[in-house]
């Protein structure tokens, strides 16, 4: 990879470095407002939160979100990026979204304190087979009368392969084009659309020139190739449970491998925790194991 080439913003470590950084909340705010089509100040002063979902017992299923934020009034928003079409991704989204609701209250606390939760999934594959719309927004409503049951829950899917070829000039379309762009020229044209896109482009250009980031990026791509091999192997064997377990274990192994490469490249424990979702104590152990 040549140094002048821009890294792919859809690769999770690059996406998290741009959209999940506390210094880039203006970028994330602009993106969220474009998805929700809401220009109110609700999404201006957002706070990036711990991406690990709350675990009630040792038997609870773990969940690590890509980017998790709290809004001005306490709404919780999860932004996920998924490049590979993994099994039961819809169910995973439901689990993540439900978990963001249940972790808000403890035993004896009133249900009235539950705040709205929103999951936004950016996908580089087609998930919703029933239509060709690139942006679906799912809520709780009665399918017969289309009466809204509650506004406390939303799931948005953004399917990049469904983007129209027309020159639609909306904020959301510009952000999705940014995530899907491949050439420097395309990124530069989109950067002219808004100050936030300009900043996102500058962040991407800076990350692309950083040698440590590039090493971690290459390690991530290698881990993804290994993940694809596991998926294909499990598909050939036709073992659904094995595929699910393999993907879960594969993600953990991938994140640990990325952590090793990042530590060798001199990245801080805080940065590695943010881009992998691993807790800092685990990264410290990995650091000791590789003799750093």
C-alpha positions in Angstrom: 0.0 0.0 0.0 1.5 3.3 -1.0 1.6 6.1 1.6 -0.4 8.5 -0.5 -3.3 6.1 -0.6 -6.2 6.8 1.8 -7.2 4.1 4.2 -10.7 2.7 4.0 -13.0 4.5 6.5 -15.2 1.4 6.7 -12.5 -0.6 8.4 -13.6 -0.6 12.0 -10.3 0.8 13.5 -10.4 3.7 11.1 -14.1 4.4 11.5 -13.7 4.4 15.3 -10.6 6.7 15.1 -12.6 9.2 13.1 -16.2 8.9 14.4 -15.5 7.5 17.9 -12.9 10.0 19.1 -13.9 12.5 21.8 -12.3 15.3 19.8 -14.5 14.5 16.8 -17.9 14.7 18.3 -18.9 17.4 15.8 -18.3 14.8 13.0 -20.3 12.1 14.8 -23.1 14.6 15.6 -23.4 15.7 11.9 -23.6 12.1 10.8 -26.2 11.1 13.5 -28.4 14.2 12.6 -28.3 13.2 8.9 -29.5 9.7 9.7 -32.3 10.8 12.0 -33.1 13.8 9.9 -33.1 15.9 13.0 -31.4 19.3 13.2 -32.3 20.1 16.8 -29.7 20.6 19.5 -30.4 17.2 21.0 -27.4 15.8 19.1 -25.0 18.7 19.5 -23.4 18.1 22.9 -23.1 14.3 22.6 -20.8 12.3 24.9 -19.0 9.2 23.7 -19.5 6.4 26.2 -18.0 3.0 27.2 -18.8 0.6 24.3 -19.0 -2.5 26.5 -22.6 -3.5 27.2 -23.5 -4.1 30.9 -23.1 -7.7 32.1 -25.4 -8.8 34.9 -23.9 -12.2 35.5 -21.0 -14.4 34.4 -23.4 -16.3 32.0 -24.6 -13.1 30.2 -23.6 -12.8 26.6 -21.0 -10.2 26.0 -21.6 -7.2 23.7 -19.1 -4.6 22.4 -20.5 -1.8 20.4 -18.5 0.2 17.8 -19.5 3.7 18.8 -21.9 4.5 21.7 -23.0 8.0 22.6 -25.3 9.7 25.1 -27.2 12.8 23.8 -28.3 16.0 25.6 -31.4 14.5 27.1 -29.9 11.1 27.8 -30.8 9.2 24.6 -28.4 6.3 23.8 -27.2 5.8 20.3 -25.1 2.9 19.0 -23.4 3.2 15.6 -22.2 -0.1 14.1 -20.1 -0.8 11.0 -20.3 -4.2 9.5 -18.5 -5.1 6.2 -19.0 -8.9 6.2 -22.5 -10.5 6.0 -22.4 -12.5 9.3 -25.2 -14.9 10.3 -28.1 -13.5 12.3 -27.0 -9.9 12.2 -30.6 -8.8 12.6 -30.8 -10.7 15.9 -27.5 -9.2 17.0 -28.9 -5.7 16.4 -32.0 -6.6 18.4 -29.8 -7.9 21.2 -27.6 -4.8 21.3 -30.6 -2.4 21.2 -32.5 -4.3 23.9 -29.4 -4.4 26.1 -29.1 -0.6 25.8 -32.6 -0.4 27.3 -32.2 -3.0 30.1 -28.9 -1.6 31.3 -30.5 1.7 32.1 -32.4 0.6 35.1 -31.5 -1.5 38.2 -33.8 -3.5 40.5 -36.4 -1.3 42.1 -36.0 1.6 39.8 -39.0 3.0 37.8 -39.4 2.1 34.1 -40.2 5.8 33.5 -36.5 6.6 33.6 -35.8 4.6 30.4 -34.5 6.9 27.7 -34.8 6.4 23.9 -32.3 4.0 22.3 -31.3 4.1 18.6 -29.1 1.6 16.7 -27.6 2.7 13.4 -26.0 -0.1 11.3 -23.8 0.9 8.4 -23.6 -2.2 6.2 -21.5 -3.0 3.2 -23.9 -5.8 2.2 -27.7 -6.1 1.6 -29.5 -7.1 4.8 -33.1 -6.2 4.1 -34.1 -8.3 1.1 -37.7 -7.1 1.0 -36.8 -3.7 -0.6 -34.1 -1.8 -2.5 -34.2 1.2 -0.1 -30.7 2.0 1.3 -32.1 3.6 4.5 -34.6 1.7 6.6 -35.9 3.0 9.9 -37.6 0.4 12.1 -39.8 1.3 15.1 -42.4 -0.3 17.3 -45.8 0.1 15.7 -49.1 -1.8 14.9 -48.8 -3.2 11.4 -52.6 -3.1 10.9 -53.2 0.5 11.9 -49.6 1.7 11.8 -50.1 3.2 15.2 -46.9 4.0 17.0 -46.5 1.9 20.2 -43.5 3.7 21.6 -40.8 6.1 20.4 -38.3 4.6 22.8 -36.7 2.3 20.3 -35.4 2.7 16.7 -33.2 0.6 14.4 -31.7 2.2 11.3 -30.0 0.2 8.6 -27.8 1.9 6.0 -27.0 -0.5 3.2 -24.2 0.9 1.0 -24.7 -1.5 -2.0 -28.2 -0.1 -2.4 -27.0 3.5 -2.8 -28.6 5.0 -6.0 -26.4 6.1 -8.9 -28.3 9.4 -9.0 -26.7 12.6 -7.7 -28.8 12.9 -4.6 -27.4 15.8 -2.6 -28.5 15.2 1.0 -26.3 15.3 4.1 -26.9 11.5 4.7 -26.0 10.7 1.1 -22.8 12.7 1.3 -21.8 10.9 4.5 -22.5 7.5 3.0 -20.6 8.4 -0.2 -17.7 9.4 2.1 -17.7 6.0 3.8 -17.9 4.3 0.4 -15.3 6.5 -1.5 -12.1 5.0 -2.7 -10.2 7.7 -4.5 -8.6 10.9 -3.1 -10.5 12.9 -5.7 -13.9 11.6 -4.5 -13.0 12.4 -0.8 -11.9 15.9 -1.7 -15.1 16.6 -3.6 -17.2 15.5 -0.6 -15.0 17.5 1.8 -16.4 20.6 0.1 -20.0 19.8 1.1 -19.7 20.7 4.8 -17.1 21.6 7.5 -17.7 18.3 9.2 -17.0 16.3 6.0 -13.9 18.5 5.6 -12.7 17.6 9.1 -13.4 13.9 8.5 -11.4 14.0 5.3 -8.5 15.7 7.1 -8.7 13.1 9.9 -8.6 10.3 7.3 -5.7 11.8 5.5 -3.8 12.2 8.8 -4.4 8.6 9.8 -3.4 7.4 6.3 0.0 9.1 6.7 0.6 7.7 10.2 2.9 4.6 10.0 1.7 3.2 13.3 -2.0 3.4 12.1 -1.1 1.8 8.8 0.5 -1.2 10.6 -2.6 -1.7 12.8 -4.7 -1.3 9.6 -2.8 -4.0 7.8 -3.1 -6.3 10.9 -6.9 -5.7 10.8 -7.1 -6.6 7.1 -5.2 -9.8 7.8 -7.5 -10.6 10.7 -10.5 -10.0 8.4 -9.1 -12.3 5.7 -8.7 -15.0 8.4 -12.3 -14.3 9.5 -13.5 -14.8 5.9 -11.7 -18.1 5.8 -13.4 -19.2 9.0 -16.8 -18.2 7.6 -16.3 -20.1 4.4 -15.0 -23.1 6.2 -18.0 -23.2 8.5 -20.4 -22.8 5.6 -18.8 -25.7 3.8 -19.2 -27.9 6.9 -22.7 -26.6 7.2 -22.4 -26.2 11.0 -24.5 -23.2 12.0 -23.6 -23.3 15.7 -19.9 -23.8 14.9 -20.1 -20.8 12.6 -21.6 -18.6 15.3 -19.1 -19.7 17.9 -16.3 -19.4 15.4 -17.2 -15.8 14.5 -17.4 -14.8 18.2 -14.1 -16.5 19.0 -12.6 -15.1 15.8 -13.5 -11.5 16.7 -11.8 -11.9 20.1 -8.7 -13.3 18.5 -8.7 -10.6 15.9 -9.0 -7.8 18.5 -6.2 -9.4 20.5 -4.0 -9.6 17.4 -4.7 -6.0 16.6 -3.9 -5.0 20.2 -0.5 -6.8 19.9 0.4 -5.0 16.6 -0.8 -1.6 18.0 1.3 -2.1 21.2 4.4 -2.9 19.0 3.7 0.2 17.0 3.7 2.3 20.1 0.0 3.1 20.4 -1.4 4.0 23.9 -3.6 1.6 25.9 -6.4 4.1 25.8 -6.3 4.3 22.0 -6.2 0.5 21.6 -9.1 0.0 24.0 -11.2 2.5 22.0 -10.5 0.9 18.6 -10.8 -2.8 19.7 -13.3 -2.6 22.6 -11.0 -4.7 24.8 -10.8 -3.5 28.4 -7.6 -1.8 29.5 -6.6 -4.6 31.9 -6.7 -7.1 29.1 -4.5 -4.9 26.9 -2.1 -4.5 29.9 -1.8 -8.3 30.2 -1.1 -8.6 26.4 1.5 -5.9 26.7 3.3 -7.8 29.5 3.0 -11.1 27.5 4.8 -9.6 24.5 7.5 -8.1 26.7 6.7 -4.4 26.4 
